[in-house]
Structures are given as structure tokens and as C-alpha cells.
Amino acid sequence: MRLARLLTPDGPVSGTYDDGVVRADDGTYEVGTDGRLLPPCEPSAVYCVGRNYAETLDQMEYERPEEPDFFVKPPASLVGHGRPIPYPEFTDELTYAGELAAVIGERCRAVAPESVPEVVRGYTVMNDVDALDQQGRTARKAFDASGPLGPWIETDIDPTDVDMRTDVGGERRQEANTELMLFDPYEIVSYLSRRFTFRPGDVVAFGSPANPGLVKPGETVEITYEGVGTLRNRVVAPE
């Protein structure tokens, strides 16, 4: 099942998504005609894991971490599928990174790895946008529109074996499978739950495979996780 949020002229609605239509409690809405897709959840925090693929470590000459290496984006960083990514005026090195992300379904803490499926509502796609030439992770990764998320939440997927690809301007830039993660999604959610109390809607992104790279205004980034969906956003020049 796919769960989506739509912004209509009367406000946001939530429901199930199928073939361009969102079915909510109060009616049926056509995406594009009746409204546009929003990020599929409303988190209190967005937890992101880095350095989670061996190829990425080799590419960036990082040491293998002994435990998940994470940082936090604010909810204000999120934008939905199809929305523009403004190229910030404070950077000359904007990058994309295609990631699978879990959406937490209930308030929880100290969750065992084997119990993670019970607290996860489903999975979605994230683009961890990075202003690479800024100092510190907050400056690099926590600005407006640095977290495209969507297009929906897929509730029926095994996150440990998902093929992914990222295309930029029609050119293949990333291709991998989540089985290549150093720490699998269940380990990561469990690890973070021992440090933070999760709330419904919180997001946990599991890191990007090799070849995250530069993107420039006018280019469209398409990130696909098979069985989940394709997140598409265009980079636009600053106004």
C-alpha cells in the first residue's frame, strides 16, 4: 500500500495513493488536478546516516565506522516530489545523494532490531542534498529544500534488498542495492532508538551508495528505489 499527502486549495489531505489518485476519508483527489504531492509525513526530526556503503568509504577515503554515523536535518529541510530545489547562493558545490528512508509509525524508544518492522510505517525515497563547500554538517545539509522526500510511503517492502538508481539529467549516476549497506535499516533504526525517542512521522535515512555528485541549475535528479517509487526534483537557479 502507498500512503501519500496532497496539498489541495482547502489544505493538506492524506490517503492511499494509486495510479495518480489519492483516496482520503473525505473524497478522491487527482494529483496535479486537485493538488500537488507533499512530503509524505510530518516528522519532528529527520535522522540521516552517512558513510554506510563500503564503496562510498573508499571513494571518499573515510575509515569504516564502528557504529552508524548520523546527523539530523530539521523538518523545514523537506520538500515534496516534483518541487524545485533552489540552488543556494552560499555554495558553488551542490550535490545529490539518493537514499532509502524509513518513516516511523508510532512513538517508541529502545527498539530491538527484530522489532523494527513493528514500529516502521513504511519506506520512502530521500535526496540528501549537500552544500559540499560549507563547513560543518549543519551548514552543509540542514538548509531549506535540502531534503526532498517522497513521492509516497510504501508499506510493503523489504528494505534490506532493494535495487536503486539515480539519474541526473537523464544520465545514470548511482546504481546499487541496499544489501550493500554496512549497517542494515533494522540495525540503524534500533541504534538511533536507543538515543532518541521516535515520534510518528519521524524519518530515518540510511545513507547513499557511491557516486553522490555535483548538480547544477537546470538539471533534474531522479532517484528510484525499486518497489518504493521515484523521487524527482529539478534544481533551479536562485532568484
C-alpha positions in Angstrom: 0.0 0.0 0.0 1.1 3.5 -0.8 0.4 6.4 1.6 0.5 10.0 0.3 -0.1 13.6 1.3 -1.6 16.1 -1.1 -1.8 19.9 -0.8 -5.2 21.0 -2.1 -6.7 24.5 -2.2 -8.5 23.6 1.0 -5.4 22.3 2.8 -3.4 19.1 3.1 -5.2 15.7 2.8 -3.8 12.2 3.5 -4.8 8.9 2.0 -3.8 6.0 -0.1 -2.2 6.5 -3.5 -2.9 4.6 -6.6 -2.3 5.5 -10.3 -2.3 9.3 -9.8 -5.2 9.4 -7.3 -5.2 9.9 -3.6 -8.2 8.4 -1.8 -8.8 10.2 1.5 -11.6 9.8 4.1 -13.5 12.8 2.6 -13.1 12.0 -1.1 -10.9 11.2 -4.0 -8.2 13.7 -5.3 -6.3 13.6 -8.6 -2.6 14.5 -8.3 -1.9 17.5 -10.5 -5.5 18.5 -11.0 -6.7 18.7 -7.4 -3.3 19.4 -5.7 0.4 18.5 -5.5 2.2 15.9 -3.5 3.7 17.0 -0.2 6.4 15.1 1.7 4.5 12.0 2.8 4.9 12.6 6.5 5.3 15.4 9.1 8.4 14.5 11.2 9.6 16.0 14.4 13.1 15.2 13.1 14.9 13.7 10.1 17.8 11.4 11.1 20.4 10.7 8.4 23.1 8.2 8.4 26.4 8.7 6.5 29.3 6.5 5.4 27.1 3.4 5.2 28.4 1.8 2.0 31.9 0.4 1.6 32.3 1.9 -1.9 31.5 5.4 -0.5 34.2 5.0 2.2 36.7 4.0 -0.5 35.7 6.9 -2.8 36.0 9.5 0.0 38.9 7.9 1.8 37.0 7.5 5.1 37.6 5.0 7.8 34.9 2.3 8.3 32.8 3.5 11.3 32.3 1.1 14.2 28.7 2.2 14.6 26.3 4.3 12.5 27.5 7.8 11.8 24.5 10.1 11.9 23.3 13.7 11.7 20.0 15.5 11.9 18.1 17.6 9.4 15.2 19.9 10.6 11.7 19.3 9.3 11.9 22.6 7.4 14.5 21.0 5.1 11.9 18.7 3.5 10.2 19.3 0.1 7.9 17.0 -1.8 8.2 15.1 -5.1 8.2 17.5 -8.1 9.1 20.6 -6.1 12.2 22.6 -7.1 15.5 22.6 -5.3 16.7 26.2 -5.3 20.5 26.3 -5.7 21.6 28.2 -2.6 23.6 31.4 -3.2 26.1 30.4 -0.5 27.5 27.4 -2.3 29.3 26.5 -5.5 29.2 22.8 -4.8 25.7 21.4 -4.5 25.5 17.6 -4.5 22.7 15.0 -4.7 22.7 11.6 -2.8 19.9 9.0 -3.3 18.8 7.3 -0.1 16.1 4.9 1.2 14.3 6.2 4.3 12.0 4.7 6.9 9.0 6.6 8.3 8.3 5.8 11.9 4.7 4.8 12.7 4.5 5.1 16.5 6.1 6.7 19.5 8.9 4.3 20.6 12.3 4.0 22.2 14.9 1.3 22.6 13.6 -0.9 19.8 15.3 -4.2 19.2 16.4 -4.8 15.6 14.0 -7.7 15.2 11.1 -5.5 16.4 11.8 -2.6 14.0 9.2 -3.7 11.4 6.6 -3.3 14.1 7.3 0.4 14.5 8.0 1.4 10.9 5.1 2.6 8.9 6.8 2.2 5.6 9.6 3.4 3.4 10.2 6.3 1.0 12.9 8.0 -1.0 15.1 10.9 0.0 17.7 13.1 -1.7 20.3 14.2 0.9 21.3 17.5 -0.8 24.6 18.8 0.4 26.4 22.2 0.1 29.7 20.5 0.0 31.9 23.6 0.3 30.4 24.7 3.6 31.9 24.0 7.0 30.2 21.5 9.3 27.3 19.2 8.7 24.6 21.6 9.8 25.7 24.3 7.4 26.2 21.8 4.6 23.0 19.7 5.0 20.3 21.4 7.1 19.1 24.3 4.9 15.7 24.8 3.2 15.0 22.2 0.4 18.0 20.1 1.3 15.8 17.1 1.9 13.4 16.2 -1.0 11.3 13.3 0.3 8.7 11.1 -1.4 6.7 10.6 -3.5 4.8 8.4 -1.0 5.3 5.8 1.7 5.4 2.2 0.6 4.2 -0.1 3.4 5.0 -3.4 1.9 8.7 -3.7 1.1 11.8 -5.5 2.5 14.3 -2.7 3.0 17.3 -5.0 3.1 17.3 -6.0 -0.6 16.2 -3.1 -2.8 17.8 -2.0 -6.1 18.3 1.7 -6.5 19.5 4.1 -9.2 20.0 7.8 -9.5 19.8 9.7 -12.8 20.8 13.3 -13.3 19.8 15.0 -16.5 19.0 11.6 -17.9 22.5 10.2 -17.1 22.9 7.3 -14.7 25.0 8.4 -11.7 24.3 5.8 -9.0 23.3 2.2 -9.0 23.4 -0.2 -6.0 21.4 -2.4 -3.7 20.6 -1.9 0.0 22.1 -5.2 0.8 25.5 -3.5 0.4 24.9 -1.3 3.4 27.4 -1.6 6.3 24.6 -1.3 8.8 21.2 -2.5 7.6 18.0 -0.5 8.1 16.9 -2.5 11.2 20.2 -2.0 12.9 20.2 1.7 12.2 16.6 2.3 13.5 17.4 0.2 16.6 20.7 2.1 17.2 19.1 5.5 16.9 16.1 4.5 19.1 18.5 3.9 22.0 19.4 7.6 21.8 16.2 9.3 20.8 12.5 8.8 21.4 10.9 8.5 17.9 7.6 10.1 17.2 5.1 9.2 14.5 6.3 10.6 11.2 9.9 10.8 12.1 12.3 9.9 9.2 15.4 7.8 9.2 17.5 7.9 6.0 20.0 5.1 5.6 22.8 6.7 3.6 23.8 6.9 0.0 25.8 4.5 -2.1 28.9 5.5 -4.1 28.9 8.4 -6.6 26.9 11.1 -4.9 27.9 14.1 -7.1 27.6 17.7 -8.2 24.4 19.0 -9.7 23.7 22.4 -11.4 20.7 24.5 -12.1 18.5 23.1 -14.8 19.3 19.5 -14.0 16.6 17.1 -12.8 17.5 14.5 -10.2 15.6 11.2 -10.3 16.1 8.7 -7.5 14.4 5.3 -7.8 14.2 2.5 -5.2 12.5 -0.5 -6.9 9.2 -1.3 -5.3 9.1 2.0 -3.5 9.0 4.7 -6.1 10.8 7.5 -8.0 11.6 10.9 -6.4 12.0 13.6 -9.0 13.1 17.2 -8.3 14.6 19.9 -10.6 17.4 22.2 -9.4 16.7 25.8 -10.2 18.9 28.9 -10.1 18.5 31.2 -7.1 16.1 34.2 -7.6 
